[in-house]
């Protein structure tokens, strides 16, 4: 159990869940390392965290920058050994035309999967080197989605990339259990963020602040998987156990342009 981490690194912290998590954890005695692509928004989040008493360091960059991200993570760990690393950065990409499917899939995996690899692998490397062994006070979290439970017709690229993250995180949890490093997969439903900005309110949508509180509580308990809200968790678990002919009837691209409507 890691109920009160003191050195925390969060990617994608300039908005949405990432920003809410940074603000949630900000407190005197806490060191936050936050990254994002937007300098102004990231600085705004950093100032909010400093106002709560936290020490904050920012890195403006992209999680697809493997070398840059690795160097930053190693530097952060040298400054203050990391207790918790949250690979939160991601993008919801899709295609409205057949010819766009390939690029949407490639870009989704580059950001949502490789970006997680670029974050988690360096973190695990520095954590696993600690002594005594097994290590203590070390935990990583991978941001998946309830859409990662099953392939969804409205977003093939996004749901598939999040499924990869979900499975990889579950595997890592078993692989690092003996090392002493906790691994948690986070599977949110619809959360108010830039990903769905401007869209109609989605089913069971919750605020980023509420999502952050749920995530922090689950991480403190070292839960294997944090899926929320409960309604989405129920639907997700049901979906993966339905017979194929029923899935064919309900798995429709609602809310986005259908391929069969293209001229």
Secondary structure, DSSP 8 states (H G I E B T S, - for coil): --SS-SEEEESSTTSHHHHHHHHHH--TT-EEEEEES-HHHHHHHHHHHHHTT-EEEEEE--TT-HHHHHHHHHHHHHHS--SEEEE--------SSGGGHHHHHHHHIIIIIHHHHHHHHHHHHHHHT-SSSS--S-EEEEE--GGGSS--TT-HHHHHHHHHHHHHHHHHHHHHTTTT-EEEEEEE--BSSGGGTTS---TT-B-HHHHHHHHHHHHHTT-SEEEESHHHHHHHHHHTTS-HHHHHHH---TTS--GGG--
